[in-house]
Amino acid sequence: MGLFSGKKRNRAEEAERTDRRDERRLAESDESDGSDESAESDERVEELLEQDDAAPQQAVPDRPEVDSAQPPRGEHLEDGPYGEADAPEEDRIDLGGLQVPTIDGLELRMEVDQRSGSVTGANLVLGGSSLQVQAFAAPKSRGLWEDVRHSLRDSVVTQGGTAETRTGAFGTELITRLPVKRADGRTGYRPARFIGVDGSRWFLRAILTGKALGDPEQSRRFETLVSRLVVVRGSGAMAPQELIPLHLPGERPGLDQIRSGPLDPLARGPEITQIG
């Protein structure tokens, strides 16, 4: 212990002598150079501090850009879904809060609440597949899809199903398999693809079920349809997540109008979360 203690004292004395020499050099430098060098040194320190402060601010915008980056928009897609003010001229079916492009072979099934008689959604049926669409009011400050997607995923998993996110034509999508009871009593799984699009003060949710889930060509056809939809938000005050009102369309040649019951959670894409 004595040996180590002696070494420590020697090191301390040497460090003290070095500090005294440094202090004398600094004093001599201050006397010879005056305040100019001191001011220049202060400016360099302030410059370094400003650089340190600026570095995080420059890095912050880069992170959201990476997180929100989406794949290039497919050539089969239009620029929508649109808000009413941005929609190009096209012949559409007027459903009030939604306008649907007229497509050969389209079958439109309107979802109606039997108790209130109000239209709660629309199903667009093509080639044995169905796209259920609904539009909701959203706040100006942020979109709804991220919160809705998390709630949907949690609900599906709680019910014994599976849910996974993936990058799709309109950004992050949710692919689910919800358990259902078959006629023979066994448990089956109904797959569905949830698409969400955040617009200007509105949110569009689309649920694709049927053959298109396993047919890329049919899937692209429905993606094109989604990109041509128009959401009519209106200028009136609406609470966030409130369903934008729909109504039945007028008579249109070649359009099979079917008034059906309320949204079935299992029949046409699981309605897991009540929005609005």
FENJOKA-V244494 format. One record per pair of residues at least 12 apart in sequence whose C-alpha atoms are under 6 Angstrom apart, sorted by the first residue. I is the first residue (numbers start at 0). J is the second residue. D is the distance in Angstrom with one decimal. If there is no record, write none. Layout:
BEGIN
[[I | J | D] [I | J | D]]
END
This chain:
BEGIN
[[76 | 223 | 4.9] [76 | 226 | 5.8] [77 | 226 | 5.2] [79 | 226 | 4.3] [79 | 227 | 5.5] [80 | 226 | 4.5] [80 | 227 | 5.5] [80 | 228 | 4.9] [80 | 229 | 5.7] [81 | 229 | 4.7] [82 | 229 | 5.7] [82 | 230 | 5.1] [83 | 231 | 5.2] [93 | 248 | 5.8] [94 | 245 | 5.5] [94 | 246 | 5.2] [94 | 247 | 5.9] [94 | 248 | 5.4] [95 | 245 | 4.7] [95 | 246 | 5.5] [96 | 230 | 5.8] [96 | 231 | 4.6] [96 | 243 | 5.5] [96 | 244 | 5.5] [96 | 245 | 5.1] [97 | 229 | 5.7] [97 | 230 | 4.8] [97 | 231 | 5.8] [98 | 228 | 6.0] [98 | 229 | 5.0] [99 | 228 | 5.4] [105 | 124 | 5.9] [105 | 125 | 5.6] [106 | 123 | 6.0] [106 | 124 | 5.0] [106 | 255 | 5.6] [107 | 122 | 5.9] [107 | 123 | 5.0] [107 | 256 | 5.7] [108 | 121 | 5.8] [108 | 122 | 4.9] [108 | 257 | 5.0] [109 | 121 | 4.6] [109 | 258 | 5.3] [110 | 259 | 5.4] [110 | 260 | 5.8] [110 | 261 | 5.3] [110 | 262 | 6.0] [111 | 260 | 5.3] [111 | 261 | 5.0] [112 | 261 | 4.7] [118 | 245 | 5.5] [118 | 246 | 5.7] [120 | 133 | 5.2] [128 | 208 | 5.8] [128 | 209 | 4.2] [128 | 210 | 5.5] [128 | 211 | 5.9] [129 | 207 | 5.8] [129 | 208 | 5.4] [130 | 206 | 5.4] [130 | 207 | 4.6] [131 | 205 | 5.4] [131 | 206 | 5.0] [132 | 204 | 5.8] [132 | 205 | 4.5] [133 | 203 | 6.0] [133 | 204 | 5.5] [134 | 202 | 5.7] [134 | 203 | 4.5] [134 | 243 | 5.6] [135 | 201 | 5.6] [135 | 202 | 5.1] [135 | 240 | 5.4] [135 | 241 | 5.4] [135 | 242 | 4.4] [135 | 243 | 5.1] [136 | 200 | 5.9] [136 | 201 | 4.5] [136 | 239 | 5.2] [136 | 240 | 5.2] [136 | 241 | 5.3] [137 | 200 | 4.6] [137 | 201 | 4.6] [137 | 239 | 4.6] [137 | 240 | 5.8] [138 | 200 | 5.4] [138 | 239 | 5.6] [139 | 200 | 5.3] [142 | 197 | 5.3] [144 | 195 | 5.7] [151 | 271 | 5.8] [160 | 176 | 5.4] [160 | 177 | 4.6] [160 | 178 | 5.7] [161 | 175 | 5.5] [161 | 176 | 5.2] [162 | 174 | 5.6] [162 | 175 | 4.3] [172 | 193 | 5.8] [172 | 194 | 5.3] [173 | 192 | 5.9] [173 | 193 | 5.0] [174 | 191 | 6.0] [174 | 192 | 4.7] [175 | 190 | 5.5] [175 | 191 | 5.3] [176 | 188 | 5.5] [176 | 189 | 5.3] [176 | 190 | 4.3] [177 | 189 | 5.2] [191 | 207 | 5.8] [191 | 208 | 5.0] [191 | 268 | 5.7] [192 | 206 | 5.6] [192 | 207 | 5.1] [193 | 205 | 5.9] [193 | 206 | 4.7] [206 | 268 | 5.8] [240 | 274 | 5.5] [240 | 275 | 4.5] [241 | 275 | 3.8] [242 | 275 | 5.3]]
END
